[in-house]
Amino acid sequence: MPTFEARDPSAPAFWSERFEQNFMPWDRGGVPDALQRFVAQTPQKHVALIPGCGVGYEVAYLSEAGWDVTAIDFSPAAVAAAQAMLGPWASRVVEADFFTFVPKIPLDLIYERAFLCALPRDRWQQIVERWAELLPPGGLLAGFFYFDDAPKGPPFGIAPAQLEALLTPSFERIEDSLATDSVSVFSGRERWQVWRRIAR
Ligand SMILES: C[S@@+](CC[C@H](N)C(=O)[O-])C[C@H]1O[C@@H](n2cnc3c(N)ncnc32)[C@H](O)[C@@H]1O
């Protein structure tokens, strides 16, 4: 286990240090099965945002499926890693902070993986509010949610009831299943869920 100076996961330096030292226990190294199943089942070519994309394997996969994908990360080291990996899709990755980023075109889907659980619990309300602002009624929040109650993180797990309390004012859940191919840090506690934005 390497040693790190940065201690605040709300700051880009925390994540950059970990990418630079190649310490990324969250990194799936590819596209999760449940996302692949979702893409295979949906004829719609979504306009999607991937907040906190990390290496962003999903960017190439979704772009090749015909989606219009923008991926953002506020860590310059994460953006560099993603751009180096993505080849022709590198320009789809932008260095930006999720809380201030404004998409160039309206979104209809936000893909979540290991972003909510990357940030301290006192930031979650803000994340959910931004998800709701960025999606029109009918828009989808689709991805992976990590359920756990360990006080220390990241990853910061959520309780099922807390996720519902945060999301149900603005979203309704339309899919829920246990992830079958989680990396070990999330194993058995990660679920694929799709939430639909409801009218204000
Ligand atoms: C645990 S990693 C997950 C990366 C990727 N989603 C994955 O599944 O491998 C969390 C990522 O969120 C990024 N991040 C954290 N806060 C952010 C913010 N406010 N804006 C943009 N990116 C952020 C970090 O730099 C890091 O790359």
The ligand as an SDF file (V2000), in Angstrom:
LIG
                    3D

 27 29  0  0  0  0  0  0  0  0999 V2000
  -13.4290    6.2990   -7.3390 C   0  0  0  0  0  0  0  0  0  0  0  0
  -13.0010    7.1740   -8.7790 S   0  0  0  0  0  0  0  0  0  0  0  0
  -14.1000    6.4250   -9.9590 C   0  0  0  0  0  0  0  0  0  0  0  0
  -13.6390    6.6270  -11.3650 C   0  0  0  0  0  0  0  0  0  0  0  0
  -14.5480    5.9580  -12.4290 C   0  0  0  0  0  0  0  0  0  0  0  0
  -15.9060    6.4430  -12.3770 N   0  0  0  0  0  0  0  0  0  0  0  0
  -14.5340    4.4690  -12.3320 C   0  0  0  0  0  0  0  0  0  0  0  0
  -15.6030    3.8700  -12.1930 O   0  0  0  0  0  0  0  0  0  0  0  0
  -13.4300    3.8910  -12.3980 O   0  0  0  0  0  0  0  0  0  0  0  0
  -13.7730    8.7670   -8.4950 C   0  0  0  0  0  0  0  0  0  0  0  0
  -13.4130    9.7760   -9.5570 C   0  0  0  0  0  0  0  0  0  0  0  0
  -14.2300   10.9380   -9.3680 O   0  0  0  0  0  0  0  0  0  0  0  0
  -13.4430   12.0730   -9.6340 C   0  0  0  0  0  0  0  0  0  0  0  0
  -14.0760   13.2190   -8.9550 N   0  0  0  0  0  0  0  0  0  0  0  0
  -14.2860   13.3860   -7.6240 C   0  0  0  0  0  0  0  0  0  0  0  0
  -14.9180   14.5430   -7.3780 N   0  0  0  0  0  0  0  0  0  0  0  0
  -15.1200   15.1390   -8.5790 C   0  0  0  0  0  0  0  0  0  0  0  0
  -15.7500   16.3430   -8.9940 C   0  0  0  0  0  0  0  0  0  0  0  0
  -16.2660   17.2030   -8.1080 N   0  0  0  0  0  0  0  0  0  0  0  0
  -15.8150   16.6130  -10.3110 N   0  0  0  0  0  0  0  0  0  0  0  0
  -15.2920   15.7490  -11.2310 C   0  0  0  0  0  0  0  0  0  0  0  0
  -14.6710   14.6050  -10.9060 N   0  0  0  0  0  0  0  0  0  0  0  0
  -14.5960   14.2840   -9.5920 C   0  0  0  0  0  0  0  0  0  0  0  0
  -12.0540   11.6980   -9.1110 C   0  0  0  0  0  0  0  0  0  0  0  0
  -11.0320   12.4950   -9.6570 O   0  0  0  0  0  0  0  0  0  0  0  0
  -11.9660   10.2270   -9.5260 C   0  0  0  0  0  0  0  0  0  0  0  0
  -11.3980   10.0820  -10.8010 O   0  0  0  0  0  0  0  0  0  0  0  0
  1  2  1  0
  2  3  1  0
  2 10  1  0
  3  4  1  0
  4  5  1  0
  5  6  1  0
  5  7  1  0
  7  8  2  0
  7  9  1  0
 10 11  1  0
 11 12  1  0
 11 26  1  0
 12 13  1  0
 13 14  1  0
 13 24  1  0
 14 15  1  0
 14 23  1  0
 15 16  2  0
 16 17  1  0
 17 18  1  0
 17 23  2  0
 18 19  1  0
 18 20  2  0
 20 21  1  0
 21 22  2  0
 22 23  1  0
 24 25  1  0
 24 26  1  0
 26 27  1  0
M  CHG  2   2   1   9  -1
M  END
$$$$
